[in-house]
């Protein structure tokens, strides 16, 4: 890897950008996570422990994507329960599951957007090969150098 290409910013530049970001947010740092929604809904529908754990893990995985920045927490929680339902039948019949999802007051297109993001993430993870990474990084850096 060429040493000519370096990150042009230092720690003070990053700290300055962080302070601008905090100022723009008016220092409002309250963050709502999908976990509480998952717990509340799982208690209401008596979601089995295995399905709850699967949905919890799916929510953990969602933080590897940008869905937490573009979708509300309740949509992410419902999408995680949907995926856990697909993976593990969740102890419910198909009719019960369909009725539960129909009763949810959440737009199915939003849920499917999150599901597609997560499935794309899992597809990337499935195709990951450690031995190919140095070549890909070198090619990426070479492309950046060629564009400058």
SVG drawing of the C-alpha trace seen along z (x, -y; Angstrom):
<svg xmlns="http://www.w3.org/2000/svg" viewBox="-55 -25 60 48">
<polyline fill="none" stroke="black" stroke-width="0.4" points="0.0,0.0 1.4,-3.4 2.4,-5.7 1.6,-8.8 -2.1,-8.6 -2.8,-9.7 -5.9,-10.8 -5.7,-14.6 -7.2,-15.4 -5.8,-15.1 -7.5,-14.6 -8.1,-18.3 -10.0,-18.5 -12.2,-15.6 -12.9,-17.1 -13.8,-20.4 -16.3,-18.7 -17.8,-16.8 -18.3,-20.0 -20.1,-21.5 -22.3,-18.5 -23.1,-18.6 -23.9,-22.3 -26.1,-21.8 -28.0,-19.1 -28.4,-21.6 -26.6,-19.1 -29.7,-16.9 -28.2,-13.4 -31.2,-11.4 -31.3,-8.3 -34.2,-5.9 -33.2,-2.3 -35.4,0.5 -34.7,2.7 -37.5,1.3 -40.1,1.6 -39.0,5.2 -39.4,6.0 -42.8,4.2 -44.2,5.9 -42.7,9.3 -44.5,9.2 -47.8,8.3 -47.7,11.1 -45.9,13.6 -43.0,14.0 -41.0,17.1 -37.6,16.6 -35.7,18.0 -37.5,15.7 -36.8,12.7 -33.1,13.6 -33.0,13.9 -34.7,10.6 -32.4,9.0 -29.4,10.3 -30.9,9.0 -31.2,5.5 -27.6,5.7 -26.7,6.5 -28.8,3.5 -26.2,1.2 -23.8,2.3 -26.0,0.6 -27.5,-2.9 -31.1,-1.8 -30.9,-3.3 -30.3,-6.7 -33.1,-6.5 -35.8,-4.4 -37.6,-4.9 -36.9,-2.3 -40.3,-0.7 -39.9,0.2 -36.5,1.8 -37.9,3.7 -40.8,5.0 -38.5,5.9 -36.3,7.8 -39.3,9.7 -40.3,10.4 -36.9,11.8 -36.8,13.9 -40.2,15.2 -38.8,16.3 -35.7,17.9 -37.5,19.5 -41.2,20.1 -41.7,18.4 -44.2,20.8 -47.0,19.3 -49.1,20.6 -48.9,18.9 -52.4,17.5 -51.5,16.0 -48.4,14.5 -50.1,13.0 -52.8,11.5 -50.3,10.1 -48.4,8.3 -51.7,7.2 -52.7,5.6 -49.4,3.7 -49.9,0.1 -46.6,0.0 -46.1,-0.5 -45.0,2.8 -42.8,1.1 -40.8,-0.4 -40.4,3.0 -39.3,4.5 -36.8,1.7 -35.1,2.6 -35.4,6.4 -33.7,5.8 -30.9,3.8 -30.3,6.6 -30.4,9.3 -27.9,7.3 -25.6,7.1 -25.9,10.9 -25.1,11.5 -21.9,9.4 -20.9,11.2 -21.5,14.5 -19.2,13.6 -16.5,12.1 -13.0,13.7 -10.1,12.5 -7.5,13.5 -9.0,11.2 -9.0,8.1 -5.5,6.8 -6.0,6.9 -9.3,5.1 -8.0,2.4 -5.0,1.8 -7.3,1.6 -9.6,-0.8 -6.7,-3.1 -5.3,-2.9 -8.6,-4.0 -8.7,-7.0 -5.2,-8.0 -6.0,-7.7 -9.1,-10.0 -7.1,-12.7"/>
</svg>
